[in-house]
């Protein structure tokens, strides 16, 4: 049986490989700084969405 890999999964693997190739030559602390800088906006949006979802849930206590 052949395993099918979705196009979305392949896209993620390619994105991760490209990101790694861009920073692999840097010291670990610089890698961490760059990753944090690049993901800051995404993390902020996730936190906003979590807060909205939490506020919209009925209070069951």
C-alpha beads as a LAMMPS data file, in Angstrom:
LAMMPS data file: protein, C-alpha beads

61 atoms
60 bonds

1 atom types
1 bond types

-500.0 500.0 xlo xhi
-500.0 500.0 ylo yhi
-500.0 500.0 zlo zhi

Masses

1 110.0

Atoms # bond

1 1 1 0.000 0.000 0.000
2 1 1 1.393 3.353 -1.041
3 1 1 1.297 6.187 1.474
4 1 1 -0.055 9.426 0.056
5 1 1 1.466 12.641 1.357
6 1 1 -0.715 15.714 1.019
7 1 1 0.461 18.771 -0.866
8 1 1 0.020 20.780 2.335
9 1 1 2.396 18.464 4.212
10 1 1 4.981 18.676 1.439
11 1 1 4.656 22.465 1.523
12 1 1 5.314 22.485 5.285
13 1 1 8.377 20.271 4.889
14 1 1 9.735 22.553 2.154
15 1 1 9.092 25.647 4.291
16 1 1 10.864 24.103 7.299
17 1 1 13.819 23.036 5.162
18 1 1 14.157 26.526 3.661
19 1 1 13.947 28.140 7.119
20 1 1 16.610 25.773 8.449
21 1 1 18.930 26.386 5.501
22 1 1 18.710 30.152 6.086
23 1 1 19.910 29.976 9.695
24 1 1 21.888 26.738 10.092
25 1 1 25.246 28.500 9.830
26 1 1 24.450 30.911 12.691
27 1 1 25.188 30.399 16.397
28 1 1 22.280 28.883 18.340
29 1 1 21.435 32.094 20.214
30 1 1 21.204 34.015 16.941
31 1 1 19.034 31.232 15.484
32 1 1 16.703 31.488 18.465
33 1 1 16.495 35.282 18.157
34 1 1 15.603 35.083 14.476
35 1 1 12.992 32.372 15.025
36 1 1 11.418 34.363 17.848
37 1 1 11.361 37.519 15.728
38 1 1 9.800 35.737 12.752
39 1 1 7.096 34.034 14.826
40 1 1 6.201 36.945 17.126
41 1 1 3.248 38.141 15.020
42 1 1 1.830 34.627 14.596
43 1 1 2.040 33.964 18.342
44 1 1 0.315 37.266 19.081
45 1 1 -2.529 36.370 16.691
46 1 1 -2.909 32.919 18.269
47 1 1 -3.151 34.516 21.715
48 1 1 -5.792 36.996 20.496
49 1 1 -7.817 34.148 18.993
50 1 1 -7.524 32.106 22.197
51 1 1 -8.732 35.059 24.262
52 1 1 -11.703 35.583 21.926
53 1 1 -12.615 31.889 22.085
54 1 1 -12.311 31.826 25.856
55 1 1 -14.522 34.922 26.160
56 1 1 -17.187 33.395 23.909
57 1 1 -17.463 30.140 25.865
58 1 1 -20.294 29.899 28.397
59 1 1 -19.201 29.999 32.015
60 1 1 -19.835 26.494 33.376
61 1 1 -18.624 27.044 36.922

Bonds

1 1 1 2
2 1 2 3
3 1 3 4
4 1 4 5
5 1 5 6
6 1 6 7
7 1 7 8
8 1 8 9
9 1 9 10
10 1 10 11
11 1 11 12
12 1 12 13
13 1 13 14
14 1 14 15
15 1 15 16
16 1 16 17
17 1 17 18
18 1 18 19
19 1 19 20
20 1 20 21
21 1 21 22
22 1 22 23
23 1 23 24
24 1 24 25
25 1 25 26
26 1 26 27
27 1 27 28
28 1 28 29
29 1 29 30
30 1 30 31
31 1 31 32
32 1 32 33
33 1 33 34
34 1 34 35
35 1 35 36
36 1 36 37
37 1 37 38
38 1 38 39
39 1 39 40
40 1 40 41
41 1 41 42
42 1 42 43
43 1 43 44
44 1 44 45
45 1 45 46
46 1 46 47
47 1 47 48
48 1 48 49
49 1 49 50
50 1 50 51
51 1 51 52
52 1 52 53
53 1 53 54
54 1 54 55
55 1 55 56
56 1 56 57
57 1 57 58
58 1 58 59
59 1 59 60
60 1 60 61
